[in-house]
Amino acid sequence: MRSSQLFKFAFIALAITFSVSSCGEKKKVGPVVSGIDAEILNLSDSTVKLYSVVSPLDEIKGKSPVFEMSVVVDSNGIFAKPIEVTDGYYVFEYDENKVVYFIQVGKKLSLDFDATKPYEKPDYSGKLKYESRYLYDRHLAQSNFIANKNKYFEYNEETFVEVVELMRGKMDTALVMYISNHPTGSPEFMRQESLTNLYFMASFLEVYPLNSASDVELTTSYYVSDKGLNVNDSNAINNPEFYDYIKNYVWRRAGLPSTKSNVIAQLEFEDEVFTVSDYKDYLRFKAAKEVALWESGEDRKMVLDTLQSLIVDPEIKAFLIKNIKMDTASIPKFENVIMEEQ
């Protein structure tokens, strides 16, 4: 089965499961305050942090997490804290480690683990234990795949697609098992996790031709691997994997933003296929960050001016200008150019 067929089949299966579970879910009246408690052995730093995940669009606007909290644990590494949050993804940070969790209003997240063993699954309890276990397994699977990506990029087309399909199948199976065992979980969590699986692997299919060590031309069937995917997917507006996918989607077809002609081709292609202004702003921001590192000259200045002028959101445009100045200020060859662009 080619990757496009697998993607389509798996996504439909998840959608059906999701629809059935959602329809049977009854609204519950519960407390509006959530909670988090933990027992953490062998902490180096007694202060731990919890903060909301910043969406890709807010990130390129320079925004900070909406929710942030620091907690000092006791001498035994124990703490318990009520928190007022909205449903969503949050980062739990301890020592030099960061772990993403999903928190729902009125539900408690309970953790028990050894800080010196970050690759051992914590002991989860409370009403968010199912989501936490799933996220841990998904993160570990993704991390292992990413760690081996350079090896995978050396494979020929057929072998690479097999590896991607196998990984996607494992991720989807884990999600289906979570949904089956916990059908009253958050509909938004189920939706976003299905999108994460979809776009994580689609992104690797897009980036393979840009990194492949093989000189063999890819077959026609490979180039339909993204059939049925929606680059204007409004459901994925806060999903990080989606943004990696659309960036790789454009860069594979129009070329990397390494020359003026490639950037012009990108802009023309984006106007043809993208209808969501935010997504085009994101792509232009990412391209501009690459262009800023070109050798100083007329092409660099003209392309940067063009990209900045085409960004619609004023916050993104302002943060881009600030970002470019920060990125290039320490590089001597850019000092004069930066002054001219101020």
N, C-alpha and C positions, 0 to 999 in steps of 0.2 A: 504493500500500500504506500503510495507516495505521500509526502508530508502534507500536501494540501488536503488529501482525503482524510488523513488522520486528524488534522486540525478540525476539519468540518465535523467529522463524526463525533469526536470527543467533546467539542463545544456544544453540539446539539444535545448529547447525552446529559451533560451538566445542566443545560438549560431546562431540560425536561424534569430532571431530579429537583432542581431548584424551584421550578414552578409548582410541582406537587407539594413540596414541603412548605412553601410559602403560603399556599392556599389553605393548608390545614393548620397554620399557626394562629393561635388566638392572642389577642393583645392582653398583656398583663399589666396590672397596676402595681407598681413597686416603688421602692425608695428612689430618690433622685440623686443620692450620693453613692458613689462607688468606693472601692477601697483597694489598698495594696498592702500586703505584709510579706515579710521574708525572713528567713534565717540563712545567713551567708557566712560560711566558714572561711577563715584565712584571708580576710580582706586586707589589702595594703593601705587603703584609704577608707576611713570610716564614713566618708560622705558619699552617698549615692544620689543619682539624679534620675528624674523622670520628666520627659518633655514630649510634646506632640511632634509627629513627623511633619516636616515642611514639604508641601507639594512642589513639584518641579516648577510650576509657574510662579509660586510665591518665592521660590529660591532665586529665580532670576530677576525678582523684584527687590531682592535684598532683605526680605522679611524674616523675622525671627519666629520661633515656635509660638503658637497661640497660648499654650500652657507650658509652664516650667515649674519644677519643684525640686528642691534639694532636701535630703533627709540625712541626719546623722544617726547611724545605728549605734546600739549600745555595745558594751564590751564583748558580748556574746554574738555580735553580728545580727541582732534581731531588731526589727522595727515593725510597726503597724500604723497605717496612716489612712484616714478617710480622704477622698479626693473628689472634687466636683469637676467632672469632665464631660465632654460629649462623646458619642460613639466614634471610634476611630483608631488609627495606629499611633502607638507611642514608643519612644525609645527609652529603654532602661539602661542606664550607664553606671558601671562600677569599675574601679581601677582604670584600666585602659580598654575595657571591653564595652561594646554596645550591642544590645539585643532588642529587636522589634517585637512588640506585643500588640494585640488588639484588645481594647477595653470597651466595655459596654456600660451604659448607665445602670446603676443598681446592682452590678455584679462585682465580685471581688477577685483579684488576682493574687494568688499565693505562690511563693517561690521558696525552694529549699535547695541550696547547692553549695559547692565548694568553688570559691573564686579562683583557685589555682588550677581548676580543671574545666576550662570553658568549653571543651569539646565533649563533655559528658552531659547528657540531658538532665536538666534539673528535675526535682520532684515537684510536680505541679498539683495543686489542689484548688478548691473553690470552683465557682461556676464558669470560670474562664480556662479551666485546665485543658479542655478539648482543643480550643483554638490555639492555646500556647504550645501544646504538643505538636500540632500540625505545623505551626509556623517554625518551630525548631527544626523539624525534619525537612521542611521545604528549604529553609535557609542552608542547612548542611548540604543538601543535594545540589543546590545552586552553587555553593562555594566550591564544592568538589569539581563540578563541571567547569567553572571558570578557571580553577587552578590548572586544569588540563587542556584549556582551549588551544594553546599554541600547538600542542601535540595533535589535537583534532584538526586544526587547520592544515596540517601536513597530509591528511588523508585525501584520497581521491573523492570525487563527488559522491559515488554510491556509498562508500563507507561512512563518509561524513553525515549524509542524510540518515543512515541507519542509526548512528550514534544519537543524533538529535531526536529521532522518532522514539528511540528507546527511553531516553531521558524524559521526553514529554509524556510518554505512556506511564512511566513511574509516578510522575507528578500528578497526573490526572487521576490515576488509581488511588493515590493517597487522599486526594480531595474528595473523590466520590465516597470513599470509606468514611471520611470525616462527616460528610453530609448525611450519609446513611445512618451513622451512629448518633448523630446529634442534629436531627432535622429542625429543632426549634432554635437553632443558632441564628445569628444576625444575617438577614438576607443580603445586606451590603457586604459583609465579610465574604460570603459565598461568591457573590458577584465579582468582587475585586480579586479574589484569589484565582477564580477561573480566568480572568483577564490577565493576571500576572503570569500564569502558566502559558497562556496562549502567546503573549507578546515576548516573553523571555526567550522562548525557543524560536519564534519568528524572527527576532532580532539577530540571532546567530545565523539563521539561514541567509539573512540579508548581508551580513558582514563577511561571510565566508569568501565570496569572490574578491573582496578587498584585501584579504590576508592569506589566501590559499597559496601554498608553495608550488602547487601544480600548474604547469603551463598548458594543460589540456583544456580546451574550450568546453564550457559547461553545456549540457544537453538542453534541449527545449523544455523538457519536463521540469527541470530545476527551476526555470524562470516562471513557472506557474505555481510555485510553492506558496505564494502569498494570495492566491485566488480566494476570494470570499472575505478577506480581512478588510477592515474599514479604517483608512487613515484619518477619517474625520469622526471617529468613534467618541461620542459625547460621554458615554459611560466611563471612559478611561481618562477623563480630564485630570484626575489626581493620581494616576497610576504611573510610577516611575518607569516601569518596563515598557510602557507604551511609547514614551518619549525617546527611549533608546531605539525602539523599533522604527519610528518615523524618521529619525535622524539617519539611521543606516539605510532605510528605504530610499531616501533622497540621495544620499551620498553614493550609493551603489549605482544609481541610474544616471545622475548628472555629473558624477565625479567628486572627488574630495575638494574641499575649499582651499586648494593650493595654488590656483591661478585665477586671474581675472575672468577668463573665459569660462572656467568651471563654475565660479560663483554666479555669473550671469545665467548660465544654464540651470543652476539650482533655482534661482529666482523665477525663471520662466516656467520650470517644471512645477514648482510649488503653486504658482498661480493657476496652473492647469488642473491640479488634482486636489488642492486643499481649499475647503470652504470655511474652515474655522480660523478666525483671525488669530486667536491665541496660539494655535499650533504653528502658524507661519511666523509669528513673533519669536517663538521658541527657537525655531530653525534658524532664523536670521541672527539671533543672539549667539547661538553656537557657532555659526559660520564666522561671525565677526570676531569671536574670541580666537579663532584660528588665523584669520587674516591679520589680526593685530601683531602677530609674531612674524609676519613677513619682513623682508628687508625693507627699510624705509625707502620711499619713493612715491612717484605719482600714482602708480597702480594701487599701492596700499592705501593711500589717502583717498583716492576716488572710490574704491570699493567699500572702505569703512564708512565714508560719507553716505554712500548709497544705501548700505545696510541699515545704518542708523535712521535715515530719513524714512525708510519703509516700515520700521517698527511702529505699530499703532499705539500700543499701551505706553503712556508717558513714564510710568514707574519702571518698566523694563528698559526703556530707552535711557533713562537717567542712570540706572544701575549699570548698564552696559558701558557707558562712558566712564563712570567711576571705576569699573572693573578693569577696563583696558589701561587706564592710567596707572592703576596699582600693579597690574601684571608686567608692564613694560618700563616702569620708572627706574628700576634697578639695572636695566640693560643699557649701557652707554650709547649704543647706536640708535636708540629710540628717544633719547632725551630731547633733542631739538624738535623732533616731530611732535612729541607730546605737548611741548610748549606752544607749538603752532596750532594744535587742535583745541586748545583750551578756549 
